[in-house]
Amino acid sequence: MAQRPIGPYQIERRLATGGMAEVFVAKRMGPHGFEKRVALKRILPQYARDPEFVAMFVDEARLAATLEHPNVVQVFDFGELGGDLFLAMELVNGTNVNRLLRAVSSRGTAVPLDVALHIASQTASALEYAHRSCSPDGRHLGFVHRDVSPANVLLTTTGHVKLTDFGIATVAERTRNTDDGHVRGKLGYMSPEQVMGRALNGKSDVFTLTTVLTELLLAEPLFGTGSELDVLLRIRDVDLSVLDRSDRRIPRDVDRLIRSGLSRSHEDRPTAGAFSSACDEIIRRRGMGNGTDRLARLLSRLDLVSGPPDAAEETGGANTSFLDTTMVRVQTDDLIGDIGVTSPEIYRVRTASGKEIGPISFPRLVQLFTSGVVNSASLVAKEGGGYEIATALPELTRFVTSPGLQWRLDELRNARHTGTLGAAKLLPIFFRLTQAQETGVLHLWNKQRRKKIYLLEGRPEFVASTDRHELLGEYLVAHEMCMRMEIEMALALLPRYGGRLGDALVGLGILRPVELFRAISEQVRARMVEAFRWRSGHWAFVPDERSHEETFPIEYDAYSLIRDAALQAHTEELEAALAPVREITLHPVPHPPANLSMFRLPDTWNRLLRSVTGRTTFAATLARETSSGGVDPDDVYRAFYLGLCCQLIRAD
């Protein structure tokens, strides 16, 4: 079905739909056979009446329209028709640095020095122009791009370089204040001050551009892969160990330029203009050839610009920082093609039992997988197509292959220990696994839900749950860290972020990276502590199993979690657990498996446990401590429950 025109533009095809906008290849027709193909970006209808989203869209259009430079993607038109806001921009034929990096990395090579310097010089020239730009009345704009990453440096078929994606840029007089404390940009391509949420100037862009130049020469991520926290800490500390140990030979003058651009203090970095001039000087001094021609030939040799100019690109590749993790932007979408980023209800599911679900949206589909309603045995249809196995859809790869997100019953066949759950019965089980420094997964299940706690050498590492209320998005909304609309926006973009909601929230600037780490740590803790309150069900421990999920360093160790579980247990559960030992004498354990100080208990609990001498019962101690009204009975129950479960004291 043909798309209706948007203003004067005839739509040829949709490229992608993102969290707040959809992007098309469009053509503007004129008299005497005139036509111009453009990339057309339109705000989604559901957000067209939202003042905040409209303001963001208008800001992007207004800012981009002020920039006219040969190394900047141009804005041609902005308008409104029937409530539709649209932005027409230059349709760039070619590829981007992101794909160039992937191509050379897969071949075990790096980008030639002259080509890398050409790309860096041209990008720096665009930044210098933007950094120095002024308003029509002559006032300095204070422009900072904030997202100079490989996906946003476009490379044309003719070897020219164009900087794109100004959606999160900062200017001093922007209508809507984007400098709101959120760390916006891509993990791996931030400056130290950006990571720490400090004020930015143009030299922040110089740092990230230097990161890109270094990766062109090394063909590997400068600040490494792994957890987001690890990457951010390396950027904060400007950890250049990857550069220092690389066997790629980088000339001394280029190395000096790189280390200058990567200075921890922005005051020690060159301006974008000085950086561009330094690149050009190295090219001149070394007698290198025409950078534009050399880049064009390299792209052709690597098959990065073959085929129709606007052909869709492949979406495969390893999950490294070289992958394109941008929000849907009109300029780059013609380069990367449609990878299934969608919010409309275009999916249908057929379960193993034959039940059909749908049509549903991508966020809803993800929820069905993560909550165990459907699994890798289910069939999925997309956009009216036929049913196929879920693994055939790239956007579902994480959810159908990650052991940590699977809920198959055959996972239990290798269980070493099994048992039933009851009020206050999980804590001693968990303590034994912790003390034995077990690695594996603890399965919990009942008729309503399932939960898996992954341990690495006795430390909780990852927790999965089928309870939708324990999903990260729900947790963030419940704790007022994000709005529901922001979560839905990030969910719609999951395919671009490897299926990881946290990465999408950071990439969209909704959460600071540090806020995300804190939230995930608290969410894991909440999922763990909630498990200790189950009153019925079953448990099984399967050794040597790993989640294969990217994990965050959790601020809470196993002993702190045990303490918190005792703190939040229901009093009636503790009464039931301690009833069999009420009249039995309590004794201290001379050599307990864990030192009392490791639990970091409240002072009252410490005193109560140290008061055990082998001369009195729990009932007598409870009566003595509470008779004067000085100690809450709950504290007595909780302290002795923890002490008995963790073998700090014994009853006999």
C-alpha positions as CSV (number, residue, x, y, z in Angstrom):
1,M,0.0,0.0,0.0
2,A,1.4,3.4,-1.0
3,Q,2.2,5.8,1.7
4,R,0.3,9.1,1.7
5,P,2.5,12.1,1.0
6,I,4.0,14.1,3.8
7,G,3.8,17.7,2.8
8,P,5.4,18.1,-0.6
9,Y,7.3,14.7,-0.2
10,Q,6.2,11.5,-1.8
11,I,7.2,8.5,0.4
12,E,9.2,5.8,-1.3
13,R,9.7,3.4,1.6
14,R,10.0,3.4,5.4
15,L,13.5,2.9,6.7
16,A,12.8,2.4,10.4
17,T,10.5,3.4,13.3
18,G,12.1,4.5,16.5
19,G,11.0,5.5,19.9
20,M,9.7,9.0,18.9
21,A,10.1,9.2,15.1
22,E,9.9,7.3,11.9
23,V,12.2,7.7,8.9
24,F,11.5,7.4,5.2
25,V,13.3,7.7,1.9
26,A,11.2,10.3,0.2
27,K,11.2,12.3,-3.1
28,R,10.2,15.9,-3.6
29,M,8.7,16.5,-7.0
30,G,8.8,19.8,-8.9
31,P,7.9,21.3,-12.2
32,H,9.6,20.3,-15.4
33,G,10.6,16.9,-14.1
34,F,12.5,18.2,-11.0
35,E,13.0,15.7,-8.2
36,K,15.1,15.4,-5.1
37,R,15.5,12.3,-2.9
38,V,15.9,13.1,0.8
39,A,15.8,11.3,4.1
40,L,12.5,12.4,5.8
41,K,12.0,12.1,9.5
42,R,8.5,12.4,11.0
43,I,7.6,12.5,14.7
44,L,5.3,9.6,15.6
45,P,1.6,10.4,15.8
46,Q,1.3,9.4,19.4
47,Y,3.9,12.0,20.4
48,A,2.9,14.7,18.0
49,R,0.7,16.3,20.7
50,D,3.3,15.9,23.5
51,P,4.8,19.3,24.0
52,E,8.1,17.9,25.3
53,F,8.7,15.6,22.3
54,V,7.6,18.3,19.9
55,A,10.1,20.7,21.5
56,M,12.9,18.2,21.2
57,F,12.1,17.6,17.5
58,V,11.9,21.3,16.8
59,D,15.2,21.9,18.7
60,E,16.9,19.3,16.5
61,A,15.6,20.9,13.3
62,R,16.5,24.4,14.4
63,L,20.0,23.5,15.5
64,A,20.8,21.4,12.4
65,A,19.5,24.1,10.1
66,T,22.0,26.6,11.4
67,L,24.9,24.4,10.3
68,E,26.1,24.7,6.7
69,H,29.5,23.0,6.2
70,P,30.7,20.5,3.6
71,N,31.5,18.0,6.4
72,V,28.0,18.3,8.0
73,V,24.9,16.5,6.8
74,Q,22.6,19.2,5.6
75,V,19.0,20.0,6.6
76,F,16.8,21.1,3.6
77,D,13.4,21.6,5.0
78,F,11.2,21.5,8.1
79,G,7.5,21.8,8.2
80,E,4.1,20.8,9.6
81,L,1.1,19.5,7.7
82,G,-2.0,18.2,9.3
83,G,-0.3,17.8,12.7
84,D,2.7,16.0,11.1
85,L,6.1,17.5,11.9
86,F,8.7,16.5,9.4
87,L,12.4,17.1,8.8
88,A,14.0,16.7,5.4
89,M,17.7,16.0,5.3
90,E,20.5,15.1,3.0
91,L,20.4,11.4,1.9
92,V,24.0,10.3,2.1
93,N,25.1,7.4,-0.1
94,G,27.9,5.4,1.4
95,T,28.7,3.9,4.8
96,N,30.0,5.0,8.1
97,V,33.0,4.5,10.3
98,N,31.2,2.0,12.4
99,R,30.9,-0.4,9.4
100,L,34.5,0.4,8.3
101,L,35.8,-0.6,11.7
102,R,33.9,-3.9,11.6
103,A,35.1,-4.6,8.1
104,V,38.8,-4.1,8.8
105,S,38.5,-5.8,12.2
106,S,37.0,-8.9,10.6
107,R,39.9,-9.1,8.3
108,G,42.5,-8.7,11.0
109,T,43.8,-5.4,9.6
110,A,43.5,-1.8,10.5
111,V,42.6,1.4,8.6
112,P,45.7,2.8,6.7
113,L,47.2,5.8,8.5
114,D,46.5,8.3,5.8
115,V,42.9,7.3,5.5
116,A,42.4,7.4,9.3
117,L,44.0,10.9,9.5
118,H,41.8,12.1,6.6
119,I,38.6,10.9,8.4
120,A,39.7,12.5,11.7
121,S,40.8,15.8,10.0
122,Q,37.5,16.2,8.1
123,T,35.4,15.3,11.2
124,A,37.4,17.8,13.3
125,S,36.9,20.4,10.7
126,A,33.1,19.9,11.0
127,L,33.4,20.1,14.8
128,E,35.5,23.3,14.7
129,Y,32.9,24.9,12.5
130,A,30.1,23.9,14.9
131,H,32.0,24.9,18.0
132,R,32.6,28.4,16.6
133,S,29.1,28.8,15.2
134,C,27.1,31.9,16.2
135,S,23.4,32.8,16.2
136,P,22.1,35.3,13.5
137,D,22.7,38.2,15.9
138,G,26.3,37.2,16.4
139,R,26.1,35.4,19.8
140,H,28.3,32.3,20.3
141,L,26.1,29.2,20.4
142,G,28.4,27.1,22.7
143,F,27.8,24.0,20.6
144,V,28.9,20.6,21.8
145,H,28.0,17.6,19.7
146,R,28.2,15.0,22.6
147,D,27.9,12.0,20.3
148,V,31.0,11.8,18.0
149,S,30.9,8.0,17.6
150,P,31.7,5.8,14.7
151,A,28.1,5.4,13.6
152,N,27.7,9.2,13.3
153,V,30.8,9.8,11.0
154,L,29.4,9.1,7.5
155,L,31.7,8.1,4.6
156,T,30.4,8.8,1.1
157,T,31.1,6.6,-1.9
158,T,33.3,9.4,-3.2
159,G,35.5,9.4,-0.1
160,H,34.1,12.5,1.7
161,V,33.3,12.6,5.4
162,K,30.2,14.0,6.9
163,L,29.2,14.4,10.6
164,T,25.6,13.6,11.5
165,D,23.2,13.2,14.3
166,F,22.7,16.4,16.3
167,G,19.7,15.2,18.2
168,I,21.5,15.3,21.6
169,A,23.8,18.2,21.0
170,T,24.1,21.0,23.5
171,V,24.0,24.8,22.7
172,A,24.0,27.5,25.2
173,E,20.7,29.1,24.1
174,R,18.7,26.0,23.1
175,T,15.0,26.3,23.6
176,R,14.8,23.1,25.6
177,N,17.6,22.6,28.1
178,T,19.4,19.4,27.3
179,D,22.1,19.9,29.9
180,D,19.9,18.4,32.6
181,G,22.4,16.3,34.3
182,H,21.8,13.3,32.1
183,V,25.0,11.7,30.6
184,R,24.0,11.4,27.0
185,G,26.1,9.7,24.4
186,K,27.3,6.1,23.7
187,L,29.2,4.0,26.1
188,G,32.7,3.7,24.8
189,Y,32.6,7.1,23.1
190,M,32.4,9.7,26.0
191,S,34.9,12.0,27.6
192,P,35.9,11.7,31.2
193,E,33.8,14.8,32.1
194,Q,30.8,13.4,30.2
195,V,31.0,10.2,32.2
196,M,31.1,12.1,35.5
197,G,28.2,14.3,34.5
198,R,30.2,17.6,34.5
199,A,29.8,20.6,32.2
200,L,31.0,20.1,28.7
201,N,32.7,22.2,26.1
202,G,34.0,21.5,22.6
203,K,37.0,19.7,23.8
204,S,34.8,16.9,25.0
205,D,34.1,16.2,21.3
206,V,37.8,16.3,20.7
207,F,38.3,13.4,23.2
208,T,35.7,11.3,21.6
209,L,37.0,12.0,18.1
210,T,40.4,11.0,19.2
211,T,38.9,7.8,20.5
212,V,37.5,7.1,17.1
213,L,40.9,7.9,15.4
214,T,42.7,5.5,17.8
215,E,40.3,2.7,17.0
216,L,40.7,3.2,13.3
217,L,44.4,2.6,13.8
218,L,44.1,-0.3,16.3
219,A,41.0,-2.0,14.8
220,E,39.8,-2.7,18.4
221,P,37.8,-0.7,21.0
222,L,40.1,1.7,22.9
223,F,38.3,1.4,26.2
224,G,37.6,-2.3,25.9
225,T,34.4,-4.4,26.0
226,G,32.7,-6.0,29.0
227,S,30.3,-4.4,31.5
228,E,29.2,-0.8,31.1
229,L,30.8,0.0,34.5
230,D,34.2,-1.3,33.4
231,V,34.1,0.8,30.2
232,L,33.0,3.9,32.0
233,L,35.7,3.5,34.7
234,R,38.4,3.1,31.9
235,I,37.2,6.3,30.3
236,R,37.0,8.2,33.6
237,D,40.6,7.1,34.4
238,V,41.7,7.5,30.7
239,D,43.0,3.9,30.8
240,L,45.1,3.6,27.6
241,S,46.4,0.1,28.3
242,V,44.8,-1.1,25.0
243,L,46.9,1.5,23.1
244,D,50.0,0.8,25.2
245,R,50.0,-3.0,24.6
246,S,48.8,-3.0,21.0
247,D,51.2,-4.5,18.4
248,R,50.0,-2.0,15.8
249,R,52.8,0.4,15.0
250,I,51.7,4.0,15.4
251,P,54.2,6.6,14.4
252,R,55.6,8.8,17.2
253,D,54.1,12.0,15.9
254,V,50.6,10.4,15.6
255,D,51.0,8.9,19.0
256,R,51.7,12.3,20.5
257,L,48.6,13.7,18.8
258,I,46.4,10.9,20.1
259,R,47.7,11.2,23.7
260,S,47.1,15.0,23.5
261,G,43.6,14.5,22.4
262,L,43.0,11.9,25.1
263,S,44.3,14.1,27.9
264,R,42.2,13.6,31.1
265,S,41.8,17.3,31.6
266,H,40.0,19.2,28.8
267,E,42.4,22.1,29.3
268,D,45.3,20.0,28.0
269,R,43.5,18.9,24.8
270,P,43.8,20.8,21.5
271,T,40.7,22.5,20.0
272,A,39.0,20.7,17.1
273,G,40.6,23.2,14.7
274,A,44.1,22.6,16.1
275,F,43.4,18.8,15.9
276,S,42.4,19.0,12.3
277,S,45.4,21.1,11.4
278,A,47.7,18.6,13.2
279,C,46.3,15.8,11.2
280,D,46.7,17.7,7.9
281,E,50.3,18.6,8.9
282,I,51.2,15.0,9.5
283,I,49.7,14.0,6.1
284,R,51.6,16.8,4.4
285,R,54.9,16.1,6.2
286,R,54.7,12.4,5.3
287,G,53.9,13.1,1.7
288,M,50.7,11.1,1.8
289,G,48.3,11.0,-1.2
290,N,44.8,12.3,-1.7
291,G,42.8,11.3,1.3
292,T,39.5,11.5,-0.4
293,D,40.5,9.2,-3.3
294,R,42.3,6.8,-0.9
295,L,39.2,6.5,1.3
296,A,36.9,5.9,-1.7
297,R,39.2,3.2,-3.0
298,L,39.3,1.5,0.5
299,L,35.6,1.5,0.8
300,S,35.2,0.0,-2.6
301,R,37.9,-2.7,-1.9
302,L,36.1,-3.7,1.3
303,D,32.8,-3.9,-0.5
304,L,31.3,-1.3,1.8
305,V,29.8,0.8,-1.0
306,S,28.8,-1.8,-3.6
307,G,25.3,-2.3,-4.8
308,P,22.5,0.3,-4.9
309,P,23.4,3.5,-3.1
310,D,20.6,3.1,-0.5
311,A,20.8,-0.7,-0.2
312,A,20.0,-2.0,3.3
313,E,23.1,-3.1,5.3
314,E,23.5,-6.4,7.1
315,T,22.8,-6.4,10.8
316,G,25.0,-9.2,12.0
317,G,28.3,-9.0,13.8
318,A,29.6,-9.6,17.3
319,N,28.3,-7.5,20.1
320,T,31.2,-5.1,20.5
321,S,31.4,-1.3,20.8
322,F,31.9,-1.2,17.1
323,L,28.2,-2.0,16.6
324,D,25.8,0.8,15.7
325,T,23.8,1.6,18.8
326,T,22.4,4.9,17.7
327,M,18.9,6.1,18.2
328,V,16.9,6.1,14.9
329,R,18.2,9.2,13.1
330,V,17.3,10.2,9.6
331,Q,20.8,10.5,8.2
332,T,22.3,7.2,9.3
333,D,19.2,5.1,8.7
334,D,19.8,5.1,4.9
335,L,23.2,3.6,5.7
336,I,22.2,0.8,8.1
337,G,18.8,-0.1,6.7
338,D,15.8,-1.4,8.6
339,I,16.8,-3.8,11.3
340,G,13.4,-4.3,12.8
341,V,13.3,-1.4,15.2
342,T,9.6,-1.1,15.6
343,S,6.8,-0.1,18.0
344,P,3.7,-1.0,15.9
345,E,2.0,-4.3,16.6
346,I,3.4,-6.4,13.8
347,Y,4.4,-9.7,15.6
348,R,2.3,-12.8,16.1
349,V,3.4,-15.9,18.2
350,R,2.4,-19.5,18.0
351,T,3.3,-21.4,21.2
352,A,4.3,-25.1,21.3
353,S,0.7,-26.0,22.3
354,G,-0.6,-24.2,19.1
355,K,-2.0,-21.2,20.9
356,E,-1.7,-18.0,18.8
357,I,-1.0,-14.6,20.4
358,G,-1.1,-11.3,18.6
359,P,-0.7,-9.1,16.8
360,I,1.6,-7.6,19.5
361,S,4.4,-5.0,19.6
362,F,8.0,-5.8,20.1
363,P,8.1,-4.6,23.7
364,R,5.2,-7.0,24.5
365,L,7.0,-9.8,22.6
366,V,10.1,-9.3,24.7
367,Q,8.0,-9.4,27.9
368,L,6.5,-12.7,26.8
369,F,9.9,-14.2,26.4
370,T,11.5,-12.8,29.6
371,S,8.5,-13.9,31.7
372,G,8.5,-17.4,30.3
373,V,5.1,-17.3,28.6
374,V,6.8,-18.2,25.3
375,N,10.2,-19.7,24.6
376,S,12.6,-20.6,21.9
377,A,10.3,-23.4,20.8
378,S,7.6,-20.9,19.9
379,L,7.1,-19.7,16.3
380,V,7.0,-16.0,15.5
381,A,5.6,-14.2,12.5
382,K,6.5,-10.6,11.6
383,E,4.8,-8.0,9.4
384,G,2.3,-10.4,7.9
385,G,4.9,-13.0,7.0
386,G,4.8,-16.7,7.8
387,Y,5.7,-18.3,11.1
388,E,9.3,-19.2,11.6
389,I,11.5,-20.3,14.6
390,A,12.2,-17.4,17.0
391,T,16.0,-17.8,16.4
392,A,15.5,-16.7,12.8
393,L,14.7,-13.1,13.9
394,P,17.9,-11.2,14.8
395,E,16.1,-8.9,17.2
396,L,15.2,-11.9,19.4
397,T,18.6,-13.5,19.5
398,R,19.4,-12.6,23.0
399,F,16.0,-13.7,24.4
400,V,16.1,-17.2,22.8
401,T,19.8,-18.0,23.2
402,S,20.8,-16.6,26.6
403,P,20.6,-19.4,29.3
404,G,19.8,-16.7,31.9
405,L,16.6,-15.8,30.1
406,Q,15.4,-19.3,29.3
407,W,12.8,-21.2,31.4
408,R,13.0,-24.8,30.3
409,L,12.2,-27.7,32.6
410,D,15.1,-29.7,31.3
411,E,17.4,-27.3,33.0
412,L,16.7,-29.1,36.3
413,R,17.9,-32.6,35.2
414,N,21.4,-31.9,36.3
415,A,20.4,-30.6,39.8
416,R,22.7,-31.7,42.6
417,H,20.4,-30.7,45.5
418,T,16.6,-30.3,45.6
419,G,14.0,-29.6,48.2
420,T,10.8,-27.8,49.1
421,L,10.4,-24.2,50.2
422,G,8.5,-22.9,53.2
423,A,8.4,-19.9,55.5
424,A,11.9,-18.7,56.2
425,K,13.5,-21.9,54.7
426,L,15.6,-20.4,51.9
427,L,18.1,-18.5,54.0
428,P,20.1,-21.5,55.3
429,I,20.1,-23.1,51.8
430,F,21.5,-19.9,50.3
431,F,24.1,-19.6,53.2
432,R,25.4,-23.1,52.5
433,L,25.9,-22.4,48.8
434,T,27.6,-19.2,49.7
435,Q,30.0,-20.9,52.2
436,A,30.8,-23.7,49.7
437,Q,31.6,-21.0,47.2
438,E,29.4,-22.7,44.7
439,T,29.1,-21.7,41.0
440,G,25.8,-22.5,39.4
441,V,22.2,-21.6,39.4
442,L,19.6,-21.9,42.2
443,H,16.1,-22.5,40.7
444,L,13.0,-21.5,42.7
445,W,9.5,-22.2,41.4
446,N,5.9,-22.5,42.5
447,K,2.6,-22.5,40.7
448,Q,2.7,-18.7,40.1
449,R,6.3,-17.9,39.1
450,R,9.9,-18.9,38.7
451,K,13.2,-17.4,39.7
452,K,16.8,-18.2,39.0
453,I,19.7,-17.0,41.1
454,Y,23.1,-17.4,39.5
455,L,26.1,-17.7,41.8
456,L,29.8,-17.3,40.9
457,E,32.1,-18.7,43.6
458,G,29.4,-18.1,46.2
459,R,28.6,-14.6,45.1
460,P,25.2,-13.6,43.6
461,E,25.9,-12.6,40.0
462,F,22.5,-12.5,38.1
463,V,18.9,-13.0,39.0
464,A,16.1,-13.8,36.5
465,S,12.4,-13.7,37.3
466,T,9.2,-14.5,35.4
467,D,7.4,-11.9,37.5
468,R,6.7,-9.0,35.2
469,H,6.7,-6.6,38.2
470,E,10.4,-7.4,38.7
471,L,11.4,-6.5,35.2
472,L,13.9,-3.6,35.0
473,G,11.4,-1.3,33.3
474,E,8.7,-1.9,35.9
475,Y,11.3,-1.4,38.7
476,L,12.4,1.9,37.3
477,V,8.8,3.1,36.9
478,A,7.8,2.0,40.3
479,H,10.7,3.8,41.9
480,E,10.0,6.9,39.8
481,M,13.4,6.8,38.0
482,C,11.7,6.8,34.6
483,M,8.4,7.6,33.1
484,R,6.3,4.9,31.6
485,M,6.5,6.6,28.2
486,E,10.4,6.7,28.4
487,I,10.5,2.9,29.1
488,E,8.2,2.2,26.2
489,M,10.4,4.4,24.0
490,A,13.5,2.5,25.0
491,L,11.8,-0.9,24.6
492,A,10.9,0.0,21.1
493,L,14.6,0.5,20.3
494,L,15.9,-2.7,22.0
495,P,17.1,-4.3,18.7
496,R,19.5,-1.5,18.3
497,Y,21.0,-2.1,21.7
498,G,21.4,-5.8,21.6
499,G,18.1,-6.4,23.4
500,R,19.4,-4.6,26.5
501,L,17.0,-2.1,28.1
502,G,19.7,-0.5,30.2
503,D,21.9,0.3,27.2
504,A,18.9,1.8,25.4
505,L,18.0,4.0,28.4
506,V,21.6,5.3,28.6
507,G,21.9,5.7,24.8
508,L,18.7,7.8,24.7
509,G,19.9,9.9,27.6
510,I,17.0,8.9,29.8
511,L,19.4,7.7,32.6
512,R,22.9,8.5,33.5
513,P,25.2,5.5,33.3
514,V,25.9,5.7,37.0
515,E,22.1,5.9,37.7
516,L,21.7,2.8,35.6
517,F,24.3,0.9,37.6
518,R,22.8,1.9,40.8
519,A,19.3,0.9,39.6
520,I,20.4,-2.5,38.4
521,S,22.3,-3.2,41.6
522,E,19.2,-2.3,43.6
523,Q,16.9,-4.3,41.3
524,V,19.1,-7.4,41.7
525,R,19.1,-6.9,45.4
526,A,15.3,-6.5,45.5
527,R,14.8,-9.7,43.4
528,M,17.1,-11.6,45.7
529,V,15.5,-10.4,48.9
530,E,12.0,-11.1,47.6
531,A,13.0,-14.8,47.0
532,F,13.6,-15.2,50.8
533,R,9.9,-14.4,51.4
534,W,8.4,-17.3,49.5
535,R,6.2,-19.4,51.7
536,S,5.8,-22.4,49.3
537,G,7.4,-24.0,46.3
538,H,10.5,-26.0,45.3
539,W,14.2,-25.3,44.9
540,A,17.0,-27.0,43.0
541,F,20.6,-26.2,42.6
542,V,22.4,-27.0,39.3
543,P,26.2,-26.6,39.5
544,D,28.5,-25.1,37.0
545,E,25.8,-23.2,35.1
546,R,26.4,-19.6,34.0
547,S,23.8,-17.1,32.8
548,H,26.0,-15.8,29.9
549,E,24.4,-12.4,30.5
550,E,26.4,-9.2,30.8
551,T,26.4,-8.6,34.6
552,F,27.0,-5.5,36.7
553,P,29.2,-5.4,39.8
554,I,26.7,-5.7,42.6
555,E,27.3,-3.5,45.6
556,Y,25.9,-6.0,48.0
557,D,27.8,-9.2,48.9
558,A,26.1,-12.4,49.9
559,Y,26.4,-11.6,53.7
560,S,24.7,-8.3,53.3
561,L,21.9,-9.9,51.3
562,I,21.4,-12.5,54.1
563,R,21.2,-9.6,56.6
564,D,18.6,-7.8,54.5
565,A,16.6,-11.0,54.0
566,A,16.4,-11.3,57.8
567,L,15.5,-7.6,58.1
568,Q,12.6,-7.9,55.7
569,A,11.2,-11.3,56.7
570,H,7.6,-11.4,58.0
571,T,7.5,-11.7,61.8
572,E,5.0,-14.6,61.7
573,E,7.5,-16.5,59.4
574,L,10.3,-16.0,61.9
575,E,8.0,-17.1,64.8
576,A,7.2,-20.3,62.8
577,A,10.8,-20.9,62.0
578,L,12.0,-20.5,65.6
579,A,9.0,-22.3,67.3
580,P,10.8,-25.7,67.4
581,V,13.8,-24.3,69.3
582,R,11.9,-21.9,71.7
583,E,12.6,-24.0,74.8
584,I,16.0,-25.3,73.7
585,T,19.3,-23.9,75.2
586,L,21.3,-21.8,72.8
587,H,25.1,-22.1,72.6
588,P,27.7,-20.1,70.8
589,V,29.6,-21.8,68.0
590,P,33.4,-21.6,68.8
591,H,34.5,-21.5,65.1
592,P,31.6,-20.3,63.0
593,P,31.8,-20.7,59.2
594,A,31.6,-16.9,58.8
595,N,32.7,-14.2,61.2
596,L,29.9,-12.2,62.8
597,S,31.4,-8.9,61.6
598,M,31.0,-9.9,57.9
599,F,27.2,-9.5,58.1
600,R,27.5,-5.9,59.3
601,L,24.5,-6.3,61.6
602,P,22.7,-3.6,63.6
603,D,24.3,-3.1,67.0
604,T,21.3,-4.6,68.9
605,W,21.7,-7.8,66.8
606,N,25.4,-8.0,67.5
607,R,24.8,-7.6,71.2
608,L,22.1,-10.3,71.3
609,L,24.2,-12.9,69.5
610,R,27.2,-12.2,71.6
611,S,25.1,-12.6,74.7
612,V,24.6,-16.3,74.0
613,T,26.5,-18.3,76.6
614,G,24.9,-21.7,76.6
615,R,22.9,-21.1,79.8
616,T,19.5,-20.0,78.6
617,T,16.8,-20.7,76.0
618,F,15.5,-18.5,73.2
619,A,12.2,-18.1,75.0
620,A,13.9,-16.9,78.2
621,T,16.1,-14.5,76.2
622,L,13.1,-13.1,74.4
623,A,11.3,-12.5,77.7
624,R,14.3,-10.9,79.3
625,E,15.1,-8.5,76.5
626,T,11.6,-7.3,75.9
627,S,10.3,-7.1,79.5
628,S,11.8,-3.7,80.1
629,G,10.6,-2.4,76.7
630,G,14.1,-1.6,75.6
631,V,14.3,-4.1,72.7
632,D,11.8,-4.7,70.0
633,P,10.7,-8.4,69.9
634,D,11.2,-8.3,66.1
635,D,14.9,-7.6,66.7
636,V,15.2,-10.6,68.9
637,Y,13.5,-12.9,66.4
638,R,15.6,-11.6,63.4
639,A,18.9,-11.7,65.2
640,F,18.5,-15.3,66.4
641,Y,17.0,-16.5,63.2
642,L,20.0,-15.2,61.3
643,G,22.4,-16.6,63.9
644,L,20.9,-20.1,63.7
645,C,20.6,-20.2,59.9
646,C,24.2,-19.1,59.5
647,Q,25.6,-21.3,62.2
648,L,26.8,-18.4,64.4
649,I,24.9,-20.1,67.3
650,R,23.3,-23.5,67.8
651,A,20.3,-24.9,69.7
652,D,20.7,-28.2,71.5
